[in-house]
Amino acid sequence: MKIFCTVEFEKIFKRLAKKNAYRDLEKEIIDYFFAEHIDLAGGKRIGGHPENPYIKKRLSGSGGYRTYFYIIVKEDNLYLMFLHPKTGPDGSPNITDNAKTELLKNLISDLKTGRVLSVRMDENKQKLVFKNMK
C-alpha cells in the first residue's frame, strides 16, 4: 500500500515529534502504517464507502494518539489526514463530526490540486520521509 499525507498532517507530525512528551510518535506510525499488513479492523470506521473507508485509528492505547485516514482500495493508496495526541501538553479530546467532514473535504481538494505528500521510511526504517508530489 502506498502512503500519502496532507500538508497539515506533516506539520502536526513534525511539531509533535519535536516534543519529548511525544518521542514515541514516529515509531508508533511506522509500526502501524508500515507493517506488512495494516489491520483495518483495528480502527474505527467513521464513514466512506466500503471500498474507500474513512478510519480513525488509536495508536499507543487509550491515552496515545488518534490518526484519521482515508483509503482508496482500488488504487491501493492510504491518505493520512490528521493526528492528535490524547494526553500531554498538546493533548485534546476527539475531534467533532464537523471537523472530520472538513478533513475529508480538504483531502479531496488537496488530491485535485496535487497538494499531497508521499510518506515512506528512511533506509534504516527508523524515520519518516515526506516528499512533495509536485
MDAnalysis code that builds the backbone (N, CA, C; Angstrom):
import MDAnalysis as mda
import numpy as np

u = mda.Universe.empty(402, n_residues=134, atom_resindex=np.repeat(np.arange(134), 3), trajectory=True)
u.add_TopologyAttr("name", ["N", "CA", "C"] * 134)
u.add_TopologyAttr("resid", np.arange(1, 135))
u.add_TopologyAttr("resname", ["MET", "LYS", "ILE", "PHE", "CYS", "THR", "VAL", "GLU", "PHE", "GLU", "LYS", "ILE", "PHE", "LYS", "ARG", "LEU", "ALA", "LYS", "LYS", "ASN", "ALA", "TYR", "ARG", "ASP", "LEU", "GLU", "LYS", "GLU", "ILE", "ILE", "ASP", "TYR", "PHE", "PHE", "ALA", "GLU", "HIS", "ILE", "ASP", "LEU", "ALA", "GLY", "GLY", "LYS", "ARG", "ILE", "GLY", "GLY", "HIS", "PRO", "GLU", "ASN", "PRO", "TYR", "ILE", "LYS", "LYS", "ARG", "LEU", "SER", "GLY", "SER", "GLY", "GLY", "TYR", "ARG", "THR", "TYR", "PHE", "TYR", "ILE", "ILE", "VAL", "LYS", "GLU", "ASP", "ASN", "LEU", "TYR", "LEU", "MET", "PHE", "LEU", "HIS", "PRO", "LYS", "THR", "GLY", "PRO", "ASP", "GLY", "SER", "PRO", "ASN", "ILE", "THR", "ASP", "ASN", "ALA", "LYS", "THR", "GLU", "LEU", "LEU", "LYS", "ASN", "LEU", "ILE", "SER", "ASP", "LEU", "LYS", "THR", "GLY", "ARG", "VAL", "LEU", "SER", "VAL", "ARG", "MET", "ASP", "GLU", "ASN", "LYS", "GLN", "LYS", "LEU", "VAL", "PHE", "LYS", "ASN", "MET", "LYS"])
u.atoms.positions = np.array([
    [0.846, -1.175, 0.000],
    [0.000, 0.000, 0.000],
    [0.895, 1.244, 0.000],
    [0.550, 2.209, -0.840],
    [1.284, 3.474, -0.885],
    [0.668, 4.432, 0.127],
    [1.524, 5.137, 0.839],
    [1.051, 6.036, 1.896],
    [1.368, 7.479, 1.531],
    [0.348, 8.318, 1.704],
    [0.453, 9.746, 1.437],
    [-0.093, 10.491, 2.646],
    [0.153, 11.791, 2.687],
    [-0.433, 12.598, 3.752],
    [-0.711, 14.002, 3.245],
    [-1.539, 14.692, 3.995],
    [-1.797, 16.096, 3.706],
    [-0.651, 16.925, 4.287],
    [-0.530, 18.147, 3.793],
    [0.475, 19.064, 4.326],
    [0.187, 19.327, 5.807],
    [-1.098, 19.415, 6.159],
    [-1.474, 19.642, 7.559],
    [-0.983, 18.501, 8.451],
    [-1.136, 17.253, 7.988],
    [-0.670, 16.110, 8.769],
    [0.836, 16.222, 9.016],
    [1.596, 16.537, 7.964],
    [3.050, 16.652, 8.119],
    [3.406, 17.733, 9.141],
    [2.749, 18.876, 9.072],
    [3.031, 19.969, 10.017],
    [2.764, 19.538, 11.454],
    [1.615, 18.900, 11.671],
    [1.266, 18.442, 13.019],
    [2.281, 17.405, 13.498],
    [2.593, 16.445, 12.628],
    [3.549, 15.401, 12.993],
    [4.893, 16.007, 13.397],
    [5.425, 16.892, 12.575],
    [6.749, 17.466, 12.853],
    [6.743, 18.297, 14.133],
    [5.661, 19.013, 14.380],
    [5.565, 19.812, 15.607],
    [5.549, 18.902, 16.836],
    [4.744, 17.839, 16.783],
    [4.649, 16.928, 17.925],
    [5.932, 16.123, 18.124],
    [6.528, 15.666, 17.028],
    [7.714, 14.802, 17.115],
    [8.899, 15.506, 17.775],
    [8.913, 16.834, 17.759],
    [9.996, 17.595, 18.396],
    [9.893, 17.576, 19.915],
    [8.717, 17.273, 20.428],
    [8.488, 17.351, 21.872],
    [8.796, 16.023, 22.547],
    [9.485, 16.096, 23.657],
    [9.868, 14.905, 24.397],
    [8.652, 14.069, 24.808],
    [7.538, 14.725, 25.094],
    [6.330, 14.014, 25.526],
    [5.804, 13.066, 24.448],
    [6.186, 13.316, 23.194],
    [5.671, 12.505, 22.085],
    [6.806, 11.806, 21.330],
    [7.876, 11.454, 22.039],
    [9.046, 10.857, 21.398],
    [8.745, 9.509, 20.738],
    [7.663, 8.840, 21.134],
    [7.325, 7.544, 20.546],
    [6.415, 7.658, 19.324],
    [6.004, 8.854, 18.962],
    [5.037, 9.048, 17.877],
    [5.511, 8.465, 16.552],
    [6.727, 8.784, 16.157],
    [7.228, 8.311, 14.867],
    [7.264, 6.787, 14.823],
    [7.722, 6.158, 15.890],
    [7.765, 4.693, 15.949],
    [6.360, 4.104, 15.869],
    [5.402, 4.718, 16.547],
    [4.016, 4.230, 16.512],
    [3.459, 4.272, 15.088],
    [3.719, 5.357, 14.380],
    [3.237, 5.479, 13.000],
    [3.917, 4.453, 12.108],
    [5.224, 4.314, 12.234],
    [5.953, 3.335, 11.422],
    [5.464, 1.923, 11.723],
    [5.339, 1.577, 12.995],
    [4.919, 0.221, 13.368],
    [3.542, -0.132, 12.822],
    [2.622, 0.823, 12.789],
    [1.271, 0.506, 12.317],
    [1.136, 0.657, 10.803],
    [1.499, 1.809, 10.279],
    [1.219, 2.084, 8.873],
    [2.222, 1.463, 7.906],
    [3.382, 1.066, 8.390],
    [4.368, 0.456, 7.511],
    [4.564, -1.028, 7.817],
    [3.629, -1.609, 8.530],
    [3.656, -3.055, 8.776],
    [3.351, -3.766, 7.455],
    [3.692, -5.051, 7.381],
    [3.405, -5.805, 6.157],
    [1.927, -5.772, 5.821],
    [1.096, -5.850, 6.843],
    [-0.350, -5.821, 6.641],
    [-0.959, -4.850, 7.649],
    [-1.705, -3.881, 7.155],
    [-2.371, -2.924, 8.036],
    [-3.711, -3.516, 8.450],
    [-3.924, -3.604, 9.743],
    [-5.163, -4.163, 10.283],
    [-6.254, -3.096, 10.286],
    [-7.015, -3.037, 9.198],
    [-8.063, -2.024, 9.093],
    [-9.185, -2.265, 10.088],
    [-9.354, -3.502, 10.517],
    [-10.394, -3.802, 11.507],
    [-10.021, -3.228, 12.870],
    [-8.753, -2.891, 13.058],
    [-8.295, -2.338, 14.322],
    [-8.656, -0.877, 14.518],
    [-9.129, -0.236, 13.471],
    [-9.535, 1.163, 13.566],
    [-11.049, 1.274, 13.566],
    [-11.541, 2.450, 13.918],
    [-12.982, 2.689, 13.924],
    [-13.378, 3.362, 12.618],
    [-14.239, 2.699, 11.890],
    [-14.717, 3.257, 10.627],
    [-15.674, 4.406, 10.937],
    [-15.387, 5.585, 10.388],
    [-16.230, 6.744, 10.669],
    [-16.920, 7.268, 9.417],
    [-16.854, 6.511, 8.344],
    [-17.559, 6.913, 7.127],
    [-16.907, 6.325, 5.901],
    [-17.365, 6.823, 4.761],
    [-16.822, 6.369, 3.491],
    [-17.544, 5.152, 2.965],
    [-17.251, 4.831, 1.751],
    [-17.796, 3.676, 1.043],
    [-16.991, 2.444, 1.462],
    [-17.568, 1.239, 1.384],
    [-16.803, 0.041, 1.767],
    [-15.455, -0.087, 1.042],
    [-15.400, 0.373, -0.218],
    [-14.145, 0.289, -0.959],
    [-13.202, 1.447, -0.637],
    [-13.739, 2.495, -0.010],
    [-12.940, 3.675, 0.333],
    [-13.252, 4.099, 1.763],
    [-12.820, 3.328, 2.747],
    [-13.181, 3.642, 4.129],
    [-12.447, 4.860, 4.691],
    [-13.135, 5.547, 5.582],
    [-12.596, 6.688, 6.338],
    [-12.484, 6.172, 7.767],
    [-11.255, 6.132, 8.303],
    [-10.998, 5.411, 9.546],
    [-10.283, 6.292, 10.570],
    [-10.679, 6.124, 11.831],
    [-9.961, 6.722, 12.961],
    [-9.236, 5.573, 13.650],
    [-7.943, 5.717, 13.859],
    [-7.148, 4.656, 14.473],
    [-6.483, 5.161, 15.740],
    [-6.638, 4.404, 16.793],
    [-5.974, 4.685, 18.067],
    [-4.588, 4.040, 18.022],
    [-3.570, 4.852, 18.257],
    [-2.200, 4.341, 18.353],
    [-1.739, 4.474, 19.791],
    [-1.059, 3.496, 20.296],
    [-0.447, 3.534, 21.626],
    [-1.468, 3.592, 22.758],
    [-2.554, 2.848, 22.633],
    [-3.519, 2.732, 23.727],
    [-4.449, 3.913, 23.891],
    [-5.230, 3.878, 24.964],
    [-6.290, 4.871, 25.164],
    [-5.762, 6.278, 25.406],
    [-4.571, 6.419, 25.932],
    [-4.020, 7.751, 26.173],
    [-3.053, 8.195, 25.094],
    [-2.957, 7.447, 24.019],
    [-1.962, 7.718, 22.978],
    [-2.388, 8.748, 21.960],
    [-2.417, 8.336, 20.702],
    [-2.675, 9.239, 19.593],
    [-3.894, 8.777, 18.808],
    [-4.483, 9.713, 18.081],
    [-5.554, 9.389, 17.144],
    [-5.092, 9.826, 15.765],
    [-5.202, 8.926, 14.801],
    [-4.908, 9.280, 13.419],
    [-6.186, 9.112, 12.617],
    [-6.386, 9.976, 11.660],
    [-7.554, 9.918, 10.788],
    [-7.031, 9.716, 9.378],
    [-7.523, 8.658, 8.705],
    [-7.025, 8.392, 7.366],
    [-8.122, 7.862, 6.465],
    [-7.865, 7.966, 5.180],
    [-8.810, 7.577, 4.142],
    [-8.075, 6.625, 3.221],
    [-8.740, 5.564, 2.813],
    [-8.098, 4.573, 1.951],
    [-8.860, 4.470, 0.641],
    [-8.129, 4.533, -0.454],
    [-8.719, 4.255, -1.761],
    [-8.193, 2.881, -2.154],
    [-9.011, 1.870, -1.912],
    [-8.588, 0.480, -2.068],
    [-8.222, 0.169, -3.514],
    [-9.028, 0.660, -4.451],
    [-8.806, 0.355, -5.865],
    [-7.401, 0.780, -6.305],
    [-6.942, 1.892, -5.789],
    [-5.614, 2.396, -6.141],
    [-4.556, 1.978, -5.126],
    [-4.974, 1.299, -4.057],
    [-4.075, 0.835, -3.004],
    [-3.320, 1.995, -2.350],
    [-4.041, 3.109, -2.122],
    [-3.464, 4.302, -1.509],
    [-4.099, 4.572, -0.156],
    [-3.281, 4.998, 0.790],
    [-3.747, 5.396, 2.110],
    [-3.324, 6.847, 2.324],
    [-4.267, 7.683, 2.775],
    [-4.010, 9.113, 2.963],
    [-4.164, 9.474, 4.434],
    [-3.069, 9.844, 5.072],
    [-3.098, 10.314, 6.458],
    [-3.535, 11.777, 6.434],
    [-4.588, 12.100, 7.204],
    [-5.150, 13.443, 7.150],
    [-4.933, 14.254, 8.411],
    [-4.984, 13.607, 9.570],
    [-4.945, 14.365, 10.816],
    [-4.418, 13.468, 11.919],
    [-3.829, 14.100, 12.908],
    [-3.228, 13.383, 14.024],
    [-3.333, 14.264, 15.253],
    [-3.689, 13.670, 16.384],
    [-3.626, 14.427, 17.637],
    [-3.385, 13.483, 18.802],
    [-2.607, 13.960, 19.792],
    [-2.397, 13.157, 20.995],
    [-3.590, 13.309, 21.930],
    [-3.836, 12.314, 22.733],
    [-4.915, 12.383, 23.730],
    [-4.418, 13.005, 25.031],
    [-3.129, 12.882, 25.310],
    [-2.573, 13.386, 26.570],
    [-1.342, 14.241, 26.290],
    [-0.744, 14.755, 27.342],
    [0.460, 15.563, 27.209],
    [0.132, 17.026, 26.953],
    [1.159, 17.836, 26.703],
    [0.951, 19.280, 26.562],
    [0.038, 19.666, 25.401],
    [-0.031, 18.852, 24.362],
    [-0.896, 19.139, 23.216],
    [-2.100, 18.207, 23.153],
    [-2.377, 17.505, 24.241],
    [-3.483, 16.556, 24.275],
    [-4.827, 17.235, 24.082],
    [-5.726, 16.529, 23.422],
    [-7.070, 17.063, 23.202],
    [-8.057, 15.913, 23.046],
    [-9.341, 16.192, 23.274],
    [-10.351, 15.153, 23.084],
    [-10.540, 14.874, 21.595],
    [-11.347, 13.888, 21.295],
    [-11.621, 13.559, 19.897],
    [-12.199, 14.759, 19.163],
    [-11.949, 14.836, 17.865],
    [-12.443, 15.957, 17.080],
    [-13.928, 15.777, 16.773],
    [-14.591, 16.861, 16.418],
    [-16.034, 16.843, 16.165],
    [-16.343, 16.202, 14.816],
    [-17.601, 15.843, 14.632],
    [-18.036, 15.296, 13.345],
    [-17.830, 16.311, 12.226],
    [-18.088, 17.588, 12.516],
    [-17.873, 18.627, 11.503],
    [-16.404, 18.703, 11.100],
    [-15.513, 18.577, 12.072],
    [-14.077, 18.608, 11.778],
    [-13.679, 17.404, 10.929],
    [-14.254, 16.242, 11.203],
    [-13.962, 15.041, 10.410],
    [-14.402, 15.231, 8.966],
    [-15.579, 15.827, 8.780],
    [-16.089, 16.096, 7.435],
    [-15.179, 17.082, 6.719],
    [-14.741, 18.103, 7.430],
    [-13.858, 19.120, 6.847],
    [-12.517, 18.514, 6.434],
    [-12.003, 17.577, 7.223],
    [-10.752, 16.901, 6.869],
    [-10.883, 16.181, 5.535],
    [-11.998, 15.490, 5.348],
    [-12.216, 14.754, 4.105],
    [-12.366, 15.717, 2.929],
    [-13.090, 16.810, 3.125],
    [-13.227, 17.818, 2.059],
    [-11.860, 18.389, 1.680],
    [-11.050, 18.673, 2.684],
    [-9.714, 19.211, 2.419],
    [-8.844, 18.205, 1.675],
    [-8.965, 16.919, 2.024],
    [-8.203, 15.891, 1.319],
    [-8.605, 15.849, -0.150],
    [-9.896, 15.868, -0.420],
    [-10.373, 15.829, -1.807],
    [-9.823, 17.026, -2.582],
    [-9.861, 18.188, -1.968],
    [-9.310, 19.393, -2.602],
    [-7.808, 19.244, -2.848],
    [-7.089, 18.730, -1.855],
    [-5.642, 18.537, -1.992],
    [-5.312, 17.527, -3.087],
    [-6.118, 16.479, -3.217],
    [-5.888, 15.486, -4.267],
    [-6.087, 16.111, -5.645],
    [-7.103, 16.949, -5.778],
    [-7.375, 17.599, -7.069],
    [-6.254, 18.545, -7.472],
    [-5.635, 19.190, -6.499],
    [-4.576, 20.161, -6.795],
    [-3.174, 19.558, -6.692],
    [-3.088, 18.283, -6.348],
    [-1.785, 17.626, -6.223],
    [-1.003, 18.069, -5.002],
    [-1.710, 18.519, -3.997],
    [-1.063, 19.041, -2.781],
    [-1.005, 17.962, -1.693],
    [-0.511, 16.800, -2.038],
    [-0.311, 15.734, -1.054],
    [1.159, 15.335, -1.077],
    [1.595, 14.745, 0.001],
    [2.982, 14.318, 0.134],
    [3.044, 12.796, 0.186],
    [4.076, 12.224, -0.409],
    [4.287, 10.791, -0.220],
    [5.006, 10.617, 1.114],
    [4.749, 9.491, 1.759],
    [5.370, 9.196, 3.050],
    [6.030, 7.827, 2.935],
    [7.283, 7.769, 3.322],
    [7.999, 6.490, 3.325],
    [8.943, 6.475, 4.517],
    [9.557, 5.334, 4.738],
    [10.569, 5.222, 5.793],
    [11.948, 5.475, 5.193],
    [12.880, 5.926, 6.025],
    [14.259, 6.063, 5.565],
    [14.883, 4.672, 5.413],
    [16.128, 4.641, 4.952],
    [16.808, 3.361, 4.694],
    [16.893, 2.478, 5.934],
    [17.002, 3.087, 7.105],
    [17.122, 2.333, 8.355],
    [15.774, 1.959, 8.965],
    [14.703, 2.380, 8.310],
    [13.337, 2.110, 8.783],
    [13.106, 2.667, 10.186],
    [13.724, 3.824, 10.452],
    [13.620, 4.462, 11.763],
    [12.914, 5.811, 11.710],
    [12.924, 6.453, 10.539],
    [12.398, 7.810, 10.390],
    [11.431, 7.876, 9.212],
    [10.481, 8.800, 9.312],
    [9.568, 9.055, 8.206],
    [10.171, 10.110, 7.288],
    [9.967, 9.913, 6.000],
    [10.434, 10.862, 4.993],
    [9.213, 11.335, 4.216],
    [9.031, 12.653, 4.153],
    [7.904, 13.255, 3.444],
    [8.436, 13.878, 2.158],
    [7.740, 13.633, 1.046],
    [8.198, 14.172, -0.235],
    [7.020, 14.774, -0.982],
    [7.216, 16.007, -1.465],
    [6.186, 16.692, -2.236],
    [5.946, 15.934, -3.539],
    [4.689, 15.799, -3.936],
    [4.339, 15.036, -5.136],
    [4.377, 15.882, -6.411],
    [4.543, 17.183, -6.284],
    [4.552, 18.043, -7.486],
    [5.869, 17.962, -8.199],
])
